[in-house]
Amino acid sequence: MTSITWLTLGALRLVLFALALGLTLISFQAYSRKRSERLQYAFIGFAFISMGVALSALTTQVGSYTALFGIVETIPFIIGFSMLYLSLFQ
């Protein structure tokens, strides 16, 4: 890949991470204003999704992608989306 492609990919991953952190911050503010179990699950879910986004961004930086790293990268997404799912039904 060319250097412009790598720069574009890096910039897009940075934007994705910033958006994920923004959602986490907004959900934390909502939870701190009105302490409900539903908002707590949503906040935790967005926090884990942000963690998953950060790990997936690291995957491209490390260079050697292994199956173990793929599993470790996927677990925060599973937990995060599960928590969001729970927040819908509380």
C-alpha positions as CSV (number, residue, x, y, z in Angstrom):
1,M,0.0,0.0,0.0
2,T,1.1,3.5,-0.6
3,S,1.8,6.0,2.2
4,I,-1.2,8.0,1.3
5,T,-3.4,5.0,1.7
6,W,-1.9,4.3,5.2
7,L,-2.4,7.9,6.2
8,T,-6.0,7.8,5.1
9,L,-6.6,4.6,6.9
10,G,-5.0,5.9,10.0
11,A,-7.0,9.1,9.9
12,L,-10.3,7.2,9.4
13,R,-9.5,4.9,12.4
14,L,-8.7,8.0,14.5
15,V,-12.0,9.5,13.5
16,L,-13.8,6.2,14.4
17,F,-12.1,6.1,17.8
18,A,-13.0,9.8,18.5
19,L,-16.6,9.1,17.7
20,A,-16.6,6.0,19.9
21,L,-15.1,8.0,22.8
22,G,-17.7,10.8,22.2
23,L,-20.5,8.3,22.5
24,T,-19.0,6.9,25.7
25,L,-18.7,10.5,27.1
26,I,-22.3,11.4,26.2
27,S,-23.6,8.1,27.8
28,F,-21.5,8.7,30.9
29,Q,-22.9,12.2,31.3
30,A,-26.5,10.9,30.8
31,Y,-25.8,8.2,33.4
32,S,-24.3,10.7,35.9
33,R,-27.4,13.0,35.6
34,K,-30.0,10.3,35.9
35,R,-28.7,7.1,37.6
36,S,-30.7,4.3,36.0
37,E,-29.7,0.7,35.3
38,R,-30.5,1.2,31.7
39,L,-28.1,4.1,31.3
40,Q,-25.4,2.3,33.3
41,Y,-25.6,-0.7,30.9
42,A,-25.4,1.7,27.9
43,F,-22.4,3.5,29.3
44,I,-20.5,0.2,30.0
45,G,-21.5,-1.0,26.5
46,F,-20.1,2.1,24.8
47,A,-16.9,1.9,26.9
48,F,-16.3,-1.7,25.8
49,I,-17.0,-0.8,22.2
50,S,-14.5,2.1,22.4
51,M,-12.0,-0.4,23.8
52,G,-12.6,-2.7,20.9
53,V,-12.1,0.1,18.4
54,A,-8.8,1.0,20.1
55,L,-7.6,-2.6,19.9
56,S,-8.6,-2.9,16.2
57,A,-6.7,0.3,15.5
58,L,-3.7,-1.3,17.1
59,T,-4.0,-4.3,14.9
60,T,-3.0,-2.4,11.8
61,Q,-0.1,-0.7,13.7
62,V,1.4,-3.9,15.1
63,G,1.7,-5.5,11.6
64,S,1.6,-9.2,12.6
65,Y,-2.0,-10.2,13.0
66,T,-2.5,-13.5,14.9
67,A,-5.6,-15.5,15.7
68,L,-5.1,-14.8,19.4
69,F,-5.0,-11.1,18.9
70,G,-8.2,-11.4,16.8
71,I,-9.9,-13.1,19.7
72,V,-8.7,-10.5,22.1
73,E,-9.8,-7.8,19.8
74,T,-13.3,-9.3,19.4
75,I,-14.1,-9.8,23.1
76,P,-14.7,-6.1,24.0
77,F,-17.1,-5.8,21.0
78,I,-19.1,-8.9,22.2
79,I,-19.3,-7.5,25.8
80,G,-20.1,-4.0,24.6
81,F,-22.9,-5.0,22.2
82,S,-24.3,-7.4,24.9
83,M,-24.5,-4.5,27.4
84,L,-26.2,-2.3,24.8
85,Y,-28.7,-5.1,24.1
86,L,-29.3,-5.4,27.9
87,S,-29.9,-1.7,28.1
88,L,-32.7,-1.9,25.7
89,F,-34.6,-4.4,27.8
90,Q,-34.2,-2.9,31.3
